[in-house]
Amino acid sequence: MKLPYYFVPHFIKQSRNFIFTLFFVFFPASIYANDTDDALTLLNKMHHAAQTQNYHIHFLFEDKDQYATTFEYSHLGAVNKNDINACLRYLEGPNKEIILHNGVTSYFQPDSPSFSITSPRIIEAFPDVIYNNFNDLSEFYDFILLGKARTANRSAQQVKIIAKEKDRYSYLIWIDDQTYLPIRVDLLDQNNNIINQIKVIQLDEDFDKKKQLDYINNRTYPVLLSIEKQDSAFDQWRLAWLPKGFKEIAAYNLNFYNSDIATKLFSDGVFSFTVNISSEQAKQSHQIIQQGGRTIYSTNLGHKNIIIIGNLPHTTLERIAQNIIQK
């Protein structure tokens, strides 16, 4: 059947729209799959570089509710985590220093007693998200390669890590083209607003590694905090709900300044939270404190004080607290 002349342009337009629709339905799927694979490859290279390379950086940490703070961080990498040495210095305020040596992290702070804990890395340097096998996270996060960017006078690739559930935040990471180190890390809320930001100002790969190692080896370190791997205080309680992907990482009793605290740590590899139970009841129940990306939720259950601390939205921590039930 021959179409009327006046109908031809309309038919062509409709056909073109239909073809465009098919294009955008099918074509992006393959592009997205390729971008996801490329993003995962880049993120895993970043993880390996952050652990194994030697580097000396100055970086700025900025919280949306606070002034920016600058740090100096020296990292002597190794394949074995217990062989890593590192030193983090606060460049503003009290002269604080954190040193990682032989799998122990020591905190030197002039305004309170120094102490040491067993820890394979300095958590105040880079967030948990940097230290992952990202292939294991694809069930709970989408990884999008956004392309080239420039920061700290260096060329980088941007990768966005988006949570599939709305009960946690997302990340935008700049990965250096030469070293694969993270040189900017933005924590984003559900509306893509920056909650806090780590931005490398200067990256030096040729620093005096021997001098830094001698300094770390010759320090006198404070004794380890008394931490027992027990969870007796949790025998009466259990968590009836956890965000998808979260699992228990550690459980221990901690005696800190003569207070006995039972703690459980939960993580999905990107975000984490602790549930802390003590016998000292809080004066005011159901307190919420938001400190940038960190949320503190406190409540009383029975004769115990429950404090949940995590880098998650307060609505998520509230739901966790509301689902702590007595056995």
N, C-alpha and C positions, 0 to 999 in steps of 0.2 A: 504494500500500500504506500502510495506516495504521500508524504506529509505536505500539508498546505504551506506555502512559502512563509507566511507570517509565523508559523509554528516552529520553523527550523531553528531560529535563534534561541527560542525558549527551550527546545529540546536539547540543543548543544549545551546551553547553560546548565540544565538539569543533569545532563550526562557528566559534564565536567565536575559539578558539585559532588555527584555520586563517586566519581573516580577519586577526587580529592579526599572524600570521606574514607574510602577504602585505603588510600595511601596513608592517612594519619592513623588508621586503625592498625594496619599491619606493619608498616615500615618502622615506626618508633619502637615496636616490640623488639626487633632485632638490634636496633641502635642501642636501646636501653640495656639489652643483654650484654652487648659488647662493652658499653660504658661501665656496667657493673663489674665485669671481669677485669677491665683495666683499673678501675678504682680499687678493687680488692688486691690486685697485684701491687699497686702503688702503696696501699696501706700496710701490707705485709712487709714490703721493703722498708717502710718507715719504722715499723716495730723493730726489725732487725738492726737498723742503723742506730736507733735510740739506745739500744742495749749494748751493742758491740763496738761502736766507734768511740774515738777520743775526741772530745770537743770542749771548748770553753766559750760560754755565751754570757751576754748580759741581756736580761729580758725584763719586761715590764708586765706587771699583773694589775689589771684595772677592773674593779668591781663597779657596777652601775650605781651603787649606793655609797661608795667610798672613794677616797683619793687613790691615785695610782701608786704602786709600790714597785721599786726596782730591786733586782737581784743579780748576783753573780753566781754562775753555776759552772763548776768544772767536773767533767765526767771522764773517767778512765775505764773504757768498756772492756767486756770479755764475753765469751760465749757462755761460760758458766756464771750464773747470777751471783754466786758467793765470791767470785773473784773480782767483781766490779767495785771500784772505789769512786767516791764522789764527794763533792763539798758544795754546799749552798750557803751563801752569805746574804743577809739582809743589808742593803745599802742605805736604808733609812731607818730612823727610830733607834731603839735599843740594839746593841751590837750582838745580834743573834747569829748563830752558825749551826748548821746541821751537817754531820759527816757520816757517810756510809763506808763501813770498813768490815770485811770478813762477815758479811751477812748481818751486820748489826748497825742500826741507825742511832746515832747519839745526838742529843739536843743540848746545845750550850746556850744558855739564856741568862743574862745578868739580873733579870728581875724576878727569877724563880729558880728553884734547884734544877741542876742539870740531871738528865737521865738518859738511859739507853733502852731500846726495844729491839727485838728480833724482827728485822724487816729487810727484804732484798732490794729495796729502792727508797729514795727520798720522795715521798708522796707530794711534798710541797713544790717539787720542780714541775713535772708534767702530770696531767691527770691520768686516771686509770685507762682511758680510752686508747692511749698511745701504746699500751703494752698488751696486745692481743694477737691471737691468730684469728684474723677477721673472717676467715671462711666459716668459722663456727658460729658467727653472729648473724648470718644471712636470714635465718628464720625470724628474727626479731627486728632487724634493721634493713633499710634500703641504703645502697651506696651509689652516689651519683658523682661522676667526674664532671666538674664544671669548667675545666680548661685553665689556661694560663693566667697568672697574676704576678704581681711584683710587690715585694715588701722587704724591708731592711736592705734595700738596694740589691736584692737577689731575685732571680727568676724562680717561680714556683708553680706548682699545680694545685688547684683547689679541689678538695673532695668534701662532699657533704654526707653526713651520716644521719639519717632520719629514722626515728623510732616509728615502727608500724603501729604501736599503741600510743594513745594520748596520755598515758600515765607517766611519761618521762620526757626528758629534754632531747635536743639534737645537737650535733656538732658540725662546725665548718672548720676544716683544717687546711692550712697552706703547707705543702711539702716541698722542700728545697730540691731543685732540679739536679744539683751536683751531689749533695750529700745524702739526700732522702730524709733529712732530719725535719721534724716539725718546727716551723719557724713562726707560725701564728696559729692559735687555737681559740675559736670562739664558741662559747656555750650559748645555745639559743633556746628561748622558750617556745611555746606552742605557736606563737605569732611571729616567729623569726626575729624577735628582738634580742639583742645581745645582753645576756645576763652578766657574764664576765669574759675577760679576754686575756690571753697570754700572748705577748708579742715580743719576739726576739729583736733586739736593737742591733746587736753585733754578734757575729759568729766567727770564732777563731779556731782553726784546726791545727795551727802551728805553735801553740802555747808550750811552755816548759813543763813537759809531763813529769820528768824526774823530780823537779822541784816540788810539784804538787803532790806526788806520791810520797816523797820524803816527809812533807808536812803532815800528811795523813798518818803515816806509819809512826811518827814520833810523838803524836798526841797522847795524852793520858785521858782515858775514857771513863765516864761514870759507870757505876754498876747497873746491870739490867734490872728493870722493874720486875717485881715478883708476879709472874703470870702463870697460872696453872690451867692446863687444858681440861677443864671440868665444866659441867653445865648443870650442876645440881639445882641451882636456883630456877632453872627452866623446867624442872620436873613437874611443877604444878601448872605450867602454862604452855600453850602452843599457838602457832600462827595458823589461823584458819584460811588466810588468803595471802598470796604473794603475786606480784606482777609477773607476767609470763617471762620465762627465761631466767628468773632469779633462783638461786639455790644457796644453801648454807655453805659458807667457805670455812668458817672457824668458829669455835666456841671455847670460851675460857673464863676463868675467874681472875679478877684484877684487884689488887689491893693498892689503892692510890690515895696517899695522904690519909691513912687510917680508915678509909672507906672501902668496904667490900662491894665490888660491882661485878655482876655476872653479865657477860656480853656475848652476843652472837652477831657474826658478820655475814651479810647476804650480798650477793653481787650477780650481775648478768655479764660481767666482763667489761662493761662500759660505765655503768653506774653502780653505786653500792650504798648500803645503809647498815647501821648497827642498831640492835635492840639492846638496851642497857637496863638492867633491873637492880635496884638497891633497896635496902630496908628503910632508908630515910625518905619519908614522904615529903613531897613538895608542898610548900605553903599554899600555892595556887595551882589547881588542876587545870588541864587542857590549855597549856601555854604553847603558843606558836611563835618562833623567832625565825625570821628570814634574813640570812646574811649572804646576799648575792645568790650563788648557786647552792648554798648549803641551807638546809632547813632543819630546825630543831623543834621537835614536838614532845611535850612533857605532859604526863597524866598520872593519876593514881589509880591503881587497880588493887582492890583488897587492901592489904597493909604494905604494899610495895609501890615504889616510885618507878614508873616506866619512862625512859627517855629514848626517843628514836631520832637518830641523826643521819642525814643522808643528802646526797646531791640529787634530790628528786623534788618534784612539785609538792607543796604542802598538802594538796588534796590527796595525793598518793600516800603520804605518810599518815595522814588522818585515817585513811581507809585501812591501812595496816594496823594502826593502833586499835581501831574499832573492831578488828577481827582477832585480837589477842584474847583468847578465851581460857578459862580455867579448866583443867582436865577433871 
